[in-house]
Amino acid sequence: MTQTAPTLRRRGFPSVYDKDHIMTVETISQISAAERARRHREVHFARGNVRHEGGILSDEIEQLNARYIAGEIDSDALTGAILASQTVQLP
């Protein structure tokens, strides 16, 4: 079953559509292996930076990272979800 972004947003997922194109979970997850590898390297780099500063990513953030790598959410949705997380502490 394909779910539209408004349905996912009601379930607590960030918005991943614009006024001209509604993206579905099916559409979003169709990324290439090269894109998936690039996202994995990006998350690994960010995780390393957090650890370098003495931090540890919560399970919630790691689950968001996994969704990003898999292509379920884009970079803007990942950033928004991380900033909205109860586990993030901003200075």
PyMOL Python script that loads the backbone (N, CA, C, O; Angstrom):
from pymol import cmd

cmd.read_pdbstr("""\
ATOM      1  N   MET A   1       0.836  -1.177   0.000  1.00  0.00           N
ATOM      2  CA  MET A   1       0.000   0.000   0.000  1.00  0.00           C
ATOM      3  C   MET A   1       0.886   1.247   0.000  1.00  0.00           C
ATOM      4  O   MET A   1       1.803   1.361   0.813  1.00  0.00           O
ATOM      5  N   THR A   2       0.613   2.165  -0.898  1.00  0.00           N
ATOM      6  CA  THR A   2       1.348   3.409  -0.991  1.00  0.00           C
ATOM      7  C   THR A   2       0.678   4.460  -0.120  1.00  0.00           C
ATOM      8  O   THR A   2      -0.542   4.619  -0.151  1.00  0.00           O
ATOM      9  N   GLN A   3       1.481   5.174   0.657  1.00  0.00           N
ATOM     10  CA  GLN A   3       0.943   6.212   1.533  1.00  0.00           C
ATOM     11  C   GLN A   3       1.468   7.562   1.078  1.00  0.00           C
ATOM     12  O   GLN A   3       2.652   7.697   0.771  1.00  0.00           O
ATOM     13  N   THR A   4       0.608   8.551   1.034  1.00  0.00           N
ATOM     14  CA  THR A   4       1.033   9.892   0.632  1.00  0.00           C
ATOM     15  C   THR A   4       1.651  10.621   1.815  1.00  0.00           C
ATOM     16  O   THR A   4       1.483  10.228   2.970  1.00  0.00           O
ATOM     17  N   ALA A   5       2.365  11.688   1.501  1.00  0.00           N
ATOM     18  CA  ALA A   5       3.042  12.459   2.547  1.00  0.00           C
ATOM     19  C   ALA A   5       2.097  12.983   3.616  1.00  0.00           C
ATOM     20  O   ALA A   5       2.444  12.917   4.795  1.00  0.00           O
ATOM     21  N   PRO A   6       0.884  13.517   3.262  1.00  0.00           N
ATOM     22  CA  PRO A   6       0.002  13.974   4.342  1.00  0.00           C
ATOM     23  C   PRO A   6      -0.364  12.861   5.320  1.00  0.00           C
ATOM     24  O   PRO A   6      -0.472  13.105   6.522  1.00  0.00           O
ATOM     25  N   THR A   7      -0.558  11.634   4.815  1.00  0.00           N
ATOM     26  CA  THR A   7      -0.848  10.504   5.697  1.00  0.00           C
ATOM     27  C   THR A   7       0.332  10.236   6.611  1.00  0.00           C
ATOM     28  O   THR A   7       0.158  10.018   7.810  1.00  0.00           O
ATOM     29  N   LEU A   8       1.539  10.253   6.045  1.00  0.00           N
ATOM     30  CA  LEU A   8       2.735  10.013   6.850  1.00  0.00           C
ATOM     31  C   LEU A   8       2.944  11.122   7.868  1.00  0.00           C
ATOM     32  O   LEU A   8       3.355  10.853   8.997  1.00  0.00           O
ATOM     33  N   ARG A   9       2.662  12.385   7.482  1.00  0.00           N
ATOM     34  CA  ARG A   9       2.830  13.494   8.419  1.00  0.00           C
ATOM     35  C   ARG A   9       1.897  13.341   9.607  1.00  0.00           C
ATOM     36  O   ARG A   9       2.284  13.642  10.737  1.00  0.00           O
ATOM     37  N   ARG A  10       0.660  12.873   9.369  1.00  0.00           N
ATOM     38  CA  ARG A  10      -0.264  12.650  10.485  1.00  0.00           C
ATOM     39  C   ARG A  10       0.279  11.583  11.423  1.00  0.00           C
ATOM     40  O   ARG A  10      -0.053  11.575  12.609  1.00  0.00           O
ATOM     41  N   ARG A  11       1.104  10.691  10.912  1.00  0.00           N
ATOM     42  CA  ARG A  11       1.687   9.632  11.750  1.00  0.00           C
ATOM     43  C   ARG A  11       2.997  10.072  12.377  1.00  0.00           C
ATOM     44  O   ARG A  11       3.697   9.252  12.971  1.00  0.00           O
ATOM     45  N   GLY A  12       3.346  11.343  12.259  1.00  0.00           N
ATOM     46  CA  GLY A  12       4.531  11.865  12.924  1.00  0.00           C
ATOM     47  C   GLY A  12       5.750  11.980  12.043  1.00  0.00           C
ATOM     48  O   GLY A  12       6.815  12.359  12.532  1.00  0.00           O
ATOM     49  N   PHE A  13       5.642  11.668  10.754  1.00  0.00           N
ATOM     50  CA  PHE A  13       6.776  11.799   9.858  1.00  0.00           C
ATOM     51  C   PHE A  13       6.819  13.211   9.303  1.00  0.00           C
ATOM     52  O   PHE A  13       5.768  13.826   9.120  1.00  0.00           O
ATOM     53  N   PRO A  14       8.008  13.746   9.029  1.00  0.00           N
ATOM     54  CA  PRO A  14       8.115  15.088   8.484  1.00  0.00           C
ATOM     55  C   PRO A  14       7.500  15.167   7.086  1.00  0.00           C
ATOM     56  O   PRO A  14       7.350  14.156   6.400  1.00  0.00           O
ATOM     57  N   SER A  15       7.153  16.368   6.685  1.00  0.00           N
ATOM     58  CA  SER A  15       6.625  16.591   5.351  1.00  0.00           C
ATOM     59  C   SER A  15       7.713  16.366   4.309  1.00  0.00           C
ATOM     60  O   SER A  15       8.830  16.862   4.460  1.00  0.00           O
ATOM     61  N   VAL A  16       7.398  15.631   3.266  1.00  0.00           N
ATOM     62  CA  VAL A  16       8.367  15.372   2.207  1.00  0.00           C
ATOM     63  C   VAL A  16       7.728  15.628   0.842  1.00  0.00           C
ATOM     64  O   VAL A  16       7.990  14.895  -0.111  1.00  0.00           O
ATOM     65  N   TYR A  17       6.907  16.645   0.744  1.00  0.00           N
ATOM     66  CA  TYR A  17       6.286  16.967  -0.533  1.00  0.00           C
ATOM     67  C   TYR A  17       6.222  18.468  -0.724  1.00  0.00           C
ATOM     68  O   TYR A  17       6.313  19.235   0.235  1.00  0.00           O
ATOM     69  N   ASP A  18       6.067  18.871  -1.956  1.00  0.00           N
ATOM     70  CA  ASP A  18       5.844  20.279  -2.219  1.00  0.00           C
ATOM     71  C   ASP A  18       4.491  20.434  -2.896  1.00  0.00           C
ATOM     72  O   ASP A  18       3.811  19.441  -3.154  1.00  0.00           O
ATOM     73  N   LYS A  19       4.098  21.654  -3.182  1.00  0.00           N
ATOM     74  CA  LYS A  19       2.751  21.906  -3.702  1.00  0.00           C
ATOM     75  C   LYS A  19       2.538  21.319  -5.091  1.00  0.00           C
ATOM     76  O   LYS A  19       1.395  21.087  -5.484  1.00  0.00           O
ATOM     77  N   ASP A  20       3.605  21.073  -5.843  1.00  0.00           N
ATOM     78  CA  ASP A  20       3.473  20.578  -7.207  1.00  0.00           C
ATOM     79  C   ASP A  20       3.584  19.068  -7.329  1.00  0.00           C
ATOM     80  O   ASP A  20       3.163  18.498  -8.336  1.00  0.00           O
ATOM     81  N   HIS A  21       4.141  18.416  -6.325  1.00  0.00           N
ATOM     82  CA  HIS A  21       4.384  16.980  -6.451  1.00  0.00           C
ATOM     83  C   HIS A  21       4.306  16.314  -5.086  1.00  0.00           C
ATOM     84  O   HIS A  21       5.067  16.644  -4.176  1.00  0.00           O
ATOM     85  N   ILE A  22       3.394  15.392  -4.957  1.00  0.00           N
ATOM     86  CA  ILE A  22       3.306  14.625  -3.716  1.00  0.00           C
ATOM     87  C   ILE A  22       4.131  13.368  -3.895  1.00  0.00           C
ATOM     88  O   ILE A  22       3.873  12.560  -4.788  1.00  0.00           O
ATOM     89  N   MET A  23       5.128  13.211  -3.033  1.00  0.00           N
ATOM     90  CA  MET A  23       5.985  12.027  -3.107  1.00  0.00           C
ATOM     91  C   MET A  23       5.435  10.959  -2.179  1.00  0.00           C
ATOM     92  O   MET A  23       5.004  11.259  -1.066  1.00  0.00           O
ATOM     93  N   THR A  24       5.449   9.745  -2.623  1.00  0.00           N
ATOM     94  CA  THR A  24       5.001   8.634  -1.805  1.00  0.00           C
ATOM     95  C   THR A  24       6.212   7.908  -1.241  1.00  0.00           C
ATOM     96  O   THR A  24       7.338   8.126  -1.688  1.00  0.00           O
ATOM     97  N   VAL A  25       5.980   7.047  -0.260  1.00  0.00           N
ATOM     98  CA  VAL A  25       7.063   6.232   0.296  1.00  0.00           C
ATOM     99  C   VAL A  25       7.696   5.420  -0.830  1.00  0.00           C
ATOM    100  O   VAL A  25       8.915   5.256  -0.877  1.00  0.00           O
ATOM    101  N   GLU A  26       6.867   4.916  -1.726  1.00  0.00           N
ATOM    102  CA  GLU A  26       7.351   4.128  -2.849  1.00  0.00           C
ATOM    103  C   GLU A  26       8.280   4.967  -3.730  1.00  0.00           C
ATOM    104  O   GLU A  26       9.336   4.486  -4.140  1.00  0.00           O
ATOM    105  N   THR A  27       7.905   6.196  -4.023  1.00  0.00           N
ATOM    106  CA  THR A  27       8.706   7.080  -4.858  1.00  0.00           C
ATOM    107  C   THR A  27      10.016   7.445  -4.170  1.00  0.00           C
ATOM    108  O   THR A  27      11.078   7.402  -4.792  1.00  0.00           O
ATOM    109  N   ILE A  28       9.949   7.794  -2.918  1.00  0.00           N
ATOM    110  CA  ILE A  28      11.122   8.258  -2.184  1.00  0.00           C
ATOM    111  C   ILE A  28      12.171   7.157  -2.064  1.00  0.00           C
ATOM    112  O   ILE A  28      13.366   7.438  -2.156  1.00  0.00           O
ATOM    113  N   SER A  29      11.751   5.918  -1.862  1.00  0.00           N
ATOM    114  CA  SER A  29      12.707   4.852  -1.601  1.00  0.00           C
ATOM    115  C   SER A  29      13.392   4.333  -2.858  1.00  0.00           C
ATOM    116  O   SER A  29      14.238   3.443  -2.764  1.00  0.00           O
ATOM    117  N   GLN A  30      13.056   4.858  -4.021  1.00  0.00           N
ATOM    118  CA  GLN A  30      13.674   4.405  -5.251  1.00  0.00           C
ATOM    119  C   GLN A  30      14.937   5.208  -5.536  1.00  0.00           C
ATOM    120  O   GLN A  30      14.982   5.998  -6.480  1.00  0.00           O
ATOM    121  N   ILE A  31      15.957   5.002  -4.718  1.00  0.00           N
ATOM    122  CA  ILE A  31      17.232   5.674  -4.948  1.00  0.00           C
ATOM    123  C   ILE A  31      18.232   4.633  -5.431  1.00  0.00           C
ATOM    124  O   ILE A  31      18.081   3.440  -5.171  1.00  0.00           O
ATOM    125  N   SER A  32      19.237   5.096  -6.125  1.00  0.00           N
ATOM    126  CA  SER A  32      20.238   4.182  -6.676  1.00  0.00           C
ATOM    127  C   SER A  32      21.168   3.665  -5.585  1.00  0.00           C
ATOM    128  O   SER A  32      21.232   4.207  -4.482  1.00  0.00           O
ATOM    129  N   ALA A  33      21.872   2.615  -5.923  1.00  0.00           N
ATOM    130  CA  ALA A  33      22.854   2.062  -4.987  1.00  0.00           C
ATOM    131  C   ALA A  33      23.953   3.085  -4.716  1.00  0.00           C
ATOM    132  O   ALA A  33      24.461   3.174  -3.599  1.00  0.00           O
ATOM    133  N   ALA A  34      24.316   3.854  -5.734  1.00  0.00           N
ATOM    134  CA  ALA A  34      25.343   4.882  -5.552  1.00  0.00           C
ATOM    135  C   ALA A  34      24.860   5.959  -4.584  1.00  0.00           C
ATOM    136  O   ALA A  34      25.620   6.419  -3.731  1.00  0.00           O
ATOM    137  N   GLU A  35      23.594   6.361  -4.717  1.00  0.00           N
ATOM    138  CA  GLU A  35      23.036   7.361  -3.796  1.00  0.00           C
ATOM    139  C   GLU A  35      22.958   6.804  -2.386  1.00  0.00           C
ATOM    140  O   GLU A  35      23.248   7.510  -1.420  1.00  0.00           O
ATOM    141  N   ARG A  36      22.571   5.552  -2.263  1.00  0.00           N
ATOM    142  CA  ARG A  36      22.497   4.916  -0.947  1.00  0.00           C
ATOM    143  C   ARG A  36      23.889   4.880  -0.302  1.00  0.00           C
ATOM    144  O   ARG A  36      24.030   5.139   0.893  1.00  0.00           O
ATOM    145  N   ALA A  37      24.911   4.560  -1.099  1.00  0.00           N
ATOM    146  CA  ALA A  37      26.289   4.524  -0.581  1.00  0.00           C
ATOM    147  C   ALA A  37      26.752   5.918  -0.178  1.00  0.00           C
ATOM    148  O   ALA A  37      27.424   6.077   0.841  1.00  0.00           O
ATOM    149  N   ARG A  38      26.394   6.942  -0.977  1.00  0.00           N
ATOM    150  CA  ARG A  38      26.760   8.320  -0.641  1.00  0.00           C
ATOM    151  C   ARG A  38      26.119   8.736   0.674  1.00  0.00           C
ATOM    152  O   ARG A  38      26.766   9.359   1.515  1.00  0.00           O
ATOM    153  N   ARG A  39      24.845   8.390   0.851  1.00  0.00           N
ATOM    154  CA  ARG A  39      24.142   8.722   2.094  1.00  0.00           C
ATOM    155  C   ARG A  39      24.767   8.000   3.274  1.00  0.00           C
ATOM    156  O   ARG A  39      24.884   8.567   4.360  1.00  0.00           O
ATOM    157  N   HIS A  40      25.170   6.754   3.069  1.00  0.00           N
ATOM    158  CA  HIS A  40      25.811   5.991   4.154  1.00  0.00           C
ATOM    159  C   HIS A  40      27.109   6.673   4.575  1.00  0.00           C
ATOM    160  O   HIS A  40      27.368   6.825   5.768  1.00  0.00           O
ATOM    161  N   ARG A  41      27.926   7.087   3.605  1.00  0.00           N
ATOM    162  CA  ARG A  41      29.178   7.793   3.924  1.00  0.00           C
ATOM    163  C   ARG A  41      28.897   9.105   4.654  1.00  0.00           C
ATOM    164  O   ARG A  41      29.610   9.470   5.589  1.00  0.00           O
ATOM    165  N   GLU A  42      27.858   9.806   4.222  1.00  0.00           N
ATOM    166  CA  GLU A  42      27.483  11.079   4.845  1.00  0.00           C
ATOM    167  C   GLU A  42      27.091  10.882   6.314  1.00  0.00           C
ATOM    168  O   GLU A  42      27.530  11.632   7.187  1.00  0.00           O
ATOM    169  N   VAL A  43      26.267   9.872   6.575  1.00  0.00           N
ATOM    170  CA  VAL A  43      25.837   9.582   7.950  1.00  0.00           C
ATOM    171  C   VAL A  43      27.028   9.120   8.785  1.00  0.00           C
ATOM    172  O   VAL A  43      27.166   9.517   9.942  1.00  0.00           O
ATOM    173  N   HIS A  44      27.883   8.286   8.208  1.00  0.00           N
ATOM    174  CA  HIS A  44      29.059   7.794   8.934  1.00  0.00           C
ATOM    175  C   HIS A  44      29.971   8.967   9.325  1.00  0.00           C
ATOM    176  O   HIS A  44      30.492   9.005  10.439  1.00  0.00           O
ATOM    177  N   PHE A  45      30.159   9.913   8.413  1.00  0.00           N
ATOM    178  CA  PHE A  45      30.968  11.087   8.691  1.00  0.00           C
ATOM    179  C   PHE A  45      30.354  11.922   9.817  1.00  0.00           C
ATOM    180  O   PHE A  45      31.052  12.342  10.740  1.00  0.00           O
ATOM    181  N   ALA A  46      29.044  12.157   9.731  1.00  0.00           N
ATOM    182  CA  ALA A  46      28.358  12.944  10.764  1.00  0.00           C
ATOM    183  C   ALA A  46      28.428  12.245  12.122  1.00  0.00           C
ATOM    184  O   ALA A  46      28.655  12.890  13.145  1.00  0.00           O
ATOM    185  N   ARG A  47      28.233  10.930  12.126  1.00  0.00           N
ATOM    186  CA  ARG A  47      28.320  10.151  13.369  1.00  0.00           C
ATOM    187  C   ARG A  47      29.716  10.296  13.980  1.00  0.00           C
ATOM    188  O   ARG A  47      29.855  10.450  15.194  1.00  0.00           O
ATOM    189  N   GLY A  48      30.740  10.246  13.139  1.00  0.00           N
ATOM    190  CA  GLY A  48      32.114  10.411  13.614  1.00  0.00           C
ATOM    191  C   GLY A  48      32.343  11.779  14.233  1.00  0.00           C
ATOM    192  O   GLY A  48      33.032  11.901  15.246  1.00  0.00           O
ATOM    193  N   ASN A  49      31.763  12.815  13.622  1.00  0.00           N
ATOM    194  CA  ASN A  49      31.885  14.162  14.182  1.00  0.00           C
ATOM    195  C   ASN A  49      31.227  14.264  15.548  1.00  0.00           C
ATOM    196  O   ASN A  49      31.770  14.889  16.459  1.00  0.00           O
ATOM    197  N   VAL A  50      30.064  13.654  15.690  1.00  0.00           N
ATOM    198  CA  VAL A  50      29.365  13.669  16.979  1.00  0.00           C
ATOM    199  C   VAL A  50      30.211  12.965  18.035  1.00  0.00           C
ATOM    200  O   VAL A  50      30.365  13.464  19.150  1.00  0.00           O
ATOM    201  N   ARG A  51      30.755  11.814  17.683  1.00  0.00           N
ATOM    202  CA  ARG A  51      31.592  11.054  18.633  1.00  0.00           C
ATOM    203  C   ARG A  51      32.863  11.812  18.978  1.00  0.00           C
ATOM    204  O   ARG A  51      33.322  11.786  20.120  1.00  0.00           O
ATOM    205  N   HIS A  52      33.431  12.489  17.982  1.00  0.00           N
ATOM    206  CA  HIS A  52      34.640  13.287  18.226  1.00  0.00           C
ATOM    207  C   HIS A  52      34.387  14.367  19.269  1.00  0.00           C
ATOM    208  O   HIS A  52      35.280  14.713  20.042  1.00  0.00           O
ATOM    209  N   GLU A  53      33.184  14.889  19.290  1.00  0.00           N
ATOM    210  CA  GLU A  53      32.800  15.921  20.256  1.00  0.00           C
ATOM    211  C   GLU A  53      32.325  15.319  21.581  1.00  0.00           C
ATOM    212  O   GLU A  53      31.919  16.052  22.482  1.00  0.00           O
ATOM    213  N   GLY A  54      32.373  13.990  21.703  1.00  0.00           N
ATOM    214  CA  GLY A  54      31.994  13.335  22.948  1.00  0.00           C
ATOM    215  C   GLY A  54      30.536  12.916  23.019  1.00  0.00           C
ATOM    216  O   GLY A  54      30.066  12.490  24.074  1.00  0.00           O
ATOM    217  N   GLY A  55      29.818  13.030  21.917  1.00  0.00           N
ATOM    218  CA  GLY A  55      28.399  12.671  21.909  1.00  0.00           C
ATOM    219  C   GLY A  55      28.157  11.259  21.410  1.00  0.00           C
ATOM    220  O   GLY A  55      29.033  10.628  20.819  1.00  0.00           O
ATOM    221  N   ILE A  56      26.973  10.791  21.657  1.00  0.00           N
ATOM    222  CA  ILE A  56      26.521   9.485  21.181  1.00  0.00           C
ATOM    223  C   ILE A  56      25.128   9.698  20.610  1.00  0.00           C
ATOM    224  O   ILE A  56      24.285  10.339  21.237  1.00  0.00           O
ATOM    225  N   LEU A  57      24.888   9.158  19.419  1.00  0.00           N
ATOM    226  CA  LEU A  57      23.578   9.292  18.802  1.00  0.00           C
ATOM    227  C   LEU A  57      22.590   8.334  19.454  1.00  0.00           C
ATOM    228  O   LEU A  57      22.910   7.173  19.709  1.00  0.00           O
ATOM    229  N   SER A  58      21.400   8.827  19.719  1.00  0.00           N
ATOM    230  CA  SER A  58      20.357   8.007  20.335  1.00  0.00           C
ATOM    231  C   SER A  58      19.818   6.998  19.319  1.00  0.00           C
ATOM    232  O   SER A  58      20.051   7.130  18.117  1.00  0.00           O
ATOM    233  N   ASP A  59      19.107   6.005  19.807  1.00  0.00           N
ATOM    234  CA  ASP A  59      18.479   5.027  18.928  1.00  0.00           C
ATOM    235  C   ASP A  59      17.502   5.707  17.971  1.00  0.00           C
ATOM    236  O   ASP A  59      17.396   5.322  16.807  1.00  0.00           O
ATOM    237  N   GLU A  60      16.793   6.713  18.465  1.00  0.00           N
ATOM    238  CA  GLU A  60      15.843   7.447  17.630  1.00  0.00           C
ATOM    239  C   GLU A  60      16.555   8.084  16.433  1.00  0.00           C
ATOM    240  O   GLU A  60      16.077   7.989  15.303  1.00  0.00           O
ATOM    241  N   ILE A  61      17.684   8.725  16.681  1.00  0.00           N
ATOM    242  CA  ILE A  61      18.430   9.380  15.607  1.00  0.00           C
ATOM    243  C   ILE A  61      19.022   8.341  14.666  1.00  0.00           C
ATOM    244  O   ILE A  61      19.032   8.546  13.453  1.00  0.00           O
ATOM    245  N   GLU A  62      19.512   7.238  15.200  1.00  0.00           N
ATOM    246  CA  GLU A  62      20.058   6.173  14.347  1.00  0.00           C
ATOM    247  C   GLU A  62      18.970   5.579  13.454  1.00  0.00           C
ATOM    248  O   GLU A  62      19.245   5.216  12.311  1.00  0.00           O
ATOM    249  N   GLN A  63      17.748   5.476  13.955  1.00  0.00           N
ATOM    250  CA  GLN A  63      16.642   4.994  13.127  1.00  0.00           C
ATOM    251  C   GLN A  63      16.334   5.988  12.016  1.00  0.00           C
ATOM    252  O   GLN A  63      16.061   5.589  10.884  1.00  0.00           O
ATOM    253  N   LEU A  64      16.374   7.273  12.328  1.00  0.00           N
ATOM    254  CA  LEU A  64      16.185   8.296  11.294  1.00  0.00           C
ATOM    255  C   LEU A  64      17.296   8.212  10.249  1.00  0.00           C
ATOM    256  O   LEU A  64      17.035   8.323   9.051  1.00  0.00           O
ATOM    257  N   ASN A  65      18.530   8.015  10.702  1.00  0.00           N
ATOM    258  CA  ASN A  65      19.650   7.868   9.775  1.00  0.00           C
ATOM    259  C   ASN A  65      19.445   6.673   8.849  1.00  0.00           C
ATOM    260  O   ASN A  65      19.714   6.759   7.651  1.00  0.00           O
ATOM    261  N   ALA A  66      18.974   5.570   9.399  1.00  0.00           N
ATOM    262  CA  ALA A  66      18.725   4.376   8.593  1.00  0.00           C
ATOM    263  C   ALA A  66      17.649   4.640   7.542  1.00  0.00           C
ATOM    264  O   ALA A  66      17.764   4.183   6.405  1.00  0.00           O
ATOM    265  N   ARG A  67      16.613   5.370   7.918  1.00  0.00           N
ATOM    266  CA  ARG A  67      15.550   5.724   6.963  1.00  0.00           C
ATOM    267  C   ARG A  67      16.101   6.619   5.856  1.00  0.00           C
ATOM    268  O   ARG A  67      15.719   6.483   4.694  1.00  0.00           O
ATOM    269  N   TYR A  68      16.993   7.527   6.218  1.00  0.00           N
ATOM    270  CA  TYR A  68      17.615   8.416   5.233  1.00  0.00           C
ATOM    271  C   TYR A  68      18.475   7.606   4.263  1.00  0.00           C
ATOM    272  O   TYR A  68      18.381   7.790   3.049  1.00  0.00           O
ATOM    273  N   ILE A  69      19.294   6.730   4.781  1.00  0.00           N
ATOM    274  CA  ILE A  69      20.152   5.900   3.938  1.00  0.00           C
ATOM    275  C   ILE A  69      19.319   5.043   2.992  1.00  0.00           C
ATOM    276  O   ILE A  69      19.681   4.860   1.829  1.00  0.00           O
ATOM    277  N   ALA A  70      18.208   4.522   3.491  1.00  0.00           N
ATOM    278  CA  ALA A  70      17.345   3.661   2.679  1.00  0.00           C
ATOM    279  C   ALA A  70      16.556   4.438   1.625  1.00  0.00           C
ATOM    280  O   ALA A  70      15.979   3.838   0.718  1.00  0.00           O
ATOM    281  N   GLY A  71      16.529   5.769   1.738  1.00  0.00           N
ATOM    282  CA  GLY A  71      15.809   6.581   0.774  1.00  0.00           C
ATOM    283  C   GLY A  71      14.372   6.865   1.159  1.00  0.00           C
ATOM    284  O   GLY A  71      13.603   7.379   0.347  1.00  0.00           O
ATOM    285  N   GLU A  72      14.000   6.536   2.390  1.00  0.00           N
ATOM    286  CA  GLU A  72      12.625   6.781   2.833  1.00  0.00           C
ATOM    287  C   GLU A  72      12.360   8.254   3.092  1.00  0.00           C
ATOM    288  O   GLU A  72      11.232   8.720   2.937  1.00  0.00           O
ATOM    289  N   ILE A  73      13.402   8.995   3.489  1.00  0.00           N
ATOM    290  CA  ILE A  73      13.280  10.437   3.723  1.00  0.00           C
ATOM    291  C   ILE A  73      14.456  11.131   3.057  1.00  0.00           C
ATOM    292  O   ILE A  73      15.503  10.524   2.834  1.00  0.00           O
ATOM    293  N   ASP A  74      14.275  12.404   2.741  1.00  0.00           N
ATOM    294  CA  ASP A  74      15.369  13.161   2.136  1.00  0.00           C
ATOM    295  C   ASP A  74      16.136  13.920   3.217  1.00  0.00           C
ATOM    296  O   ASP A  74      15.812  13.833   4.401  1.00  0.00           O
ATOM    297  N   SER A  75      17.146  14.656   2.797  1.00  0.00           N
ATOM    298  CA  SER A  75      18.019  15.352   3.735  1.00  0.00           C
ATOM    299  C   SER A  75      17.264  16.394   4.562  1.00  0.00           C
ATOM    300  O   SER A  75      17.496  16.521   5.764  1.00  0.00           O
ATOM    301  N   ASP A  76      16.359  17.140   3.916  1.00  0.00           N
ATOM    302  CA  ASP A  76      15.588  18.143   4.651  1.00  0.00           C
ATOM    303  C   ASP A  76      14.700  17.505   5.714  1.00  0.00           C
ATOM    304  O   ASP A  76      14.588  18.016   6.829  1.00  0.00           O
ATOM    305  N   ALA A  77      14.070  16.383   5.362  1.00  0.00           N
ATOM    306  CA  ALA A  77      13.216  15.689   6.330  1.00  0.00           C
ATOM    307  C   ALA A  77      14.043  15.122   7.478  1.00  0.00           C
ATOM    308  O   ALA A  77      13.615  15.160   8.632  1.00  0.00           O
ATOM    309  N   LEU A  78      15.223  14.597   7.165  1.00  0.00           N
ATOM    310  CA  LEU A  78      16.112  14.079   8.213  1.00  0.00           C
ATOM    311  C   LEU A  78      16.509  15.194   9.171  1.00  0.00           C
ATOM    312  O   LEU A  78      16.408  15.039  10.388  1.00  0.00           O
ATOM    313  N   THR A  79      16.957  16.305   8.627  1.00  0.00           N
ATOM    314  CA  THR A  79      17.368  17.433   9.467  1.00  0.00           C
ATOM    315  C   THR A  79      16.217  17.925  10.334  1.00  0.00           C
ATOM    316  O   THR A  79      16.392  18.171  11.528  1.00  0.00           O
ATOM    317  N   GLY A  80      15.043  18.067   9.735  1.00  0.00           N
ATOM    318  CA  GLY A  80      13.879  18.526  10.492  1.00  0.00           C
ATOM    319  C   GLY A  80      13.500  17.582  11.608  1.00  0.00           C
ATOM    320  O   GLY A  80      13.171  18.013  12.713  1.00  0.00           O
ATOM    321  N   ALA A  81      13.546  16.277  11.318  1.00  0.00           N
ATOM    322  CA  ALA A  81      13.194  15.279  12.328  1.00  0.00           C
ATOM    323  C   ALA A  81      14.218  15.258  13.459  1.00  0.00           C
ATOM    324  O   ALA A  81      13.857  15.100  14.625  1.00  0.00           O
ATOM    325  N   ILE A  82      15.491  15.416  13.115  1.00  0.00           N
ATOM    326  CA  ILE A  82      16.531  15.441  14.147  1.00  0.00           C
ATOM    327  C   ILE A  82      16.354  16.665  15.044  1.00  0.00           C
ATOM    328  O   ILE A  82      16.415  16.555  16.268  1.00  0.00           O
ATOM    329  N   LEU A  83      16.136  17.822  14.437  1.00  0.00           N
ATOM    330  CA  LEU A  83      15.966  19.047  15.233  1.00  0.00           C
ATOM    331  C   LEU A  83      14.704  19.006  16.083  1.00  0.00           C
ATOM    332  O   LEU A  83      14.657  19.622  17.148  1.00  0.00           O
ATOM    333  N   ALA A  84      13.686  18.292  15.629  1.00  0.00           N
ATOM    334  CA  ALA A  84      12.438  18.174  16.386  1.00  0.00           C
ATOM    335  C   ALA A  84      12.512  17.085  17.457  1.00  0.00           C
ATOM    336  O   ALA A  84      11.620  16.983  18.299  1.00  0.00           O
ATOM    337  N   SER A  85      13.544  16.290  17.430  1.00  0.00           N
ATOM    338  CA  SER A  85      13.688  15.176  18.360  1.00  0.00           C
ATOM    339  C   SER A  85      13.835  15.652  19.797  1.00  0.00           C
ATOM    340  O   SER A  85      14.439  16.691  20.065  1.00  0.00           O
ATOM    341  N   GLN A  86      13.282  14.887  20.702  1.00  0.00           N
ATOM    342  CA  GLN A  86      13.424  15.174  22.133  1.00  0.00           C
ATOM    343  C   GLN A  86      14.847  14.907  22.623  1.00  0.00           C
ATOM    344  O   GLN A  86      15.225  15.358  23.704  1.00  0.00           O
ATOM    345  N   THR A  87      15.635  14.177  21.834  1.00  0.00           N
ATOM    346  CA  THR A  87      16.969  13.794  22.280  1.00  0.00           C
ATOM    347  C   THR A  87      18.041  14.817  21.908  1.00  0.00           C
ATOM    348  O   THR A  87      19.177  14.714  22.372  1.00  0.00           O
ATOM    349  N   VAL A  88      17.692  15.813  21.070  1.00  0.00           N
ATOM    350  CA  VAL A  88      18.664  16.797  20.632  1.00  0.00           C
ATOM    351  C   VAL A  88      18.705  17.956  21.615  1.00  0.00           C
ATOM    352  O   VAL A  88      17.671  18.498  22.003  1.00  0.00           O
ATOM    353  N   GLN A  89      19.909  18.324  22.007  1.00  0.00           N
ATOM    354  CA  GLN A  89      20.092  19.457  22.904  1.00  0.00           C
ATOM    355  C   GLN A  89      20.906  20.505  22.179  1.00  0.00           C
ATOM    356  O   GLN A  89      22.089  20.298  21.906  1.00  0.00           O
ATOM    357  N   LEU A  90      20.288  21.623  21.866  1.00  0.00           N
ATOM    358  CA  LEU A  90      20.982  22.713  21.185  1.00  0.00           C
ATOM    359  C   LEU A  90      21.534  23.687  22.216  1.00  0.00           C
ATOM    360  O   LEU A  90      20.938  23.885  23.275  1.00  0.00           O
ATOM    361  N   PRO A  91      22.698  24.306  21.896  1.00  0.00           N
ATOM    362  CA  PRO A  91      23.291  25.263  22.843  1.00  0.00           C
ATOM    363  C   PRO A  91      22.446  26.502  23.012  1.00  0.00           C
ATOM    364  O   PRO A  91      22.810  27.398  23.774  1.00  0.00           O
TER     365      PRO A  91
END
""", "prot")
cmd.dss("prot")
cmd.show_as("cartoon", "prot")
cmd.util.cbc("prot")
cmd.orient("prot")
